[in-house]
């Protein structure tokens, strides 16, 4: 049926809690975005799409850094 280029990627942010993963995600999407408050935590996974000018799309997966999430998600990947 023809061929085409898949212009997508996944950017997976993992690390310890409070290691600025969510701040990085927010600033990649909008350089002027306010950073999250220190007392807020990512629960589970937050997924955002980052679109580039030339039709390229990156799916940003921001994983919660708390220890309780590590084993649960590692089993599925």
N, C-alpha and C positions, 0 to 999 in steps of 0.2 A: 504494500500500500504506500510505497514511497519511504523516504527517510527524512529525518529532521534532527535538529539539535535540541537536546534537552538542556535548557539554560537555567538549571536549578541546582542548589546546593543546600546542605544542612550545616549549620554552625551550632555545635553542642557546647554549652557552658556548664562545666561541672567543677566542683571544688568545695572546700570547707564553707561552713556558714559564715556570713559576714565577710566574704572575700571579694566583694564588689561585682559579682556576676550580673545582677539585675541592673546595677548602675551602668555597666558596660553596654548591656542590651539597650537600655533607654537612650544612651548617648549615641549609639550607632544609628538608631532610628531617627533621632532628632538631637542635633548638637546643642540646642537650646533647652532641652527637657530638664525639668526639675529632678533632682536625684531623690530616690526614695528615702523616707525617714528611717533612722537607725533602728527603730523598734518594729519595723515591718519585716516580715520574712516571706520568702517564696514557699508556698505550700504545694508540693507535688511538682508539676512542670508547667511553665508558662511558655506558650509558643506564639511567636510574632513573625510576620512576613516582612522582609526587607527588600524593597524593589529598587533596582538600579535603573539608570537612564536608558541603557541599551537592551532592555527587556530581560535582564538577568534577575532571578529571584532567589533569595536566601531565606530559608526557614530557620529562625533562631530558636533553639530549645534551651530554656533556662531552667536547670534542675535545682530544686531546693537543696540546700547544703547541710541540713540537719542530719545527724547520724541515723535517725529513724527511717529515712528514705533510702539510704544506700542499698541495703540488702534487697529491698522490694524491687527496685528498678534494675539492679544488676542481673537478677534472675531472668528478666524478660529480654535483655539485650544480648 
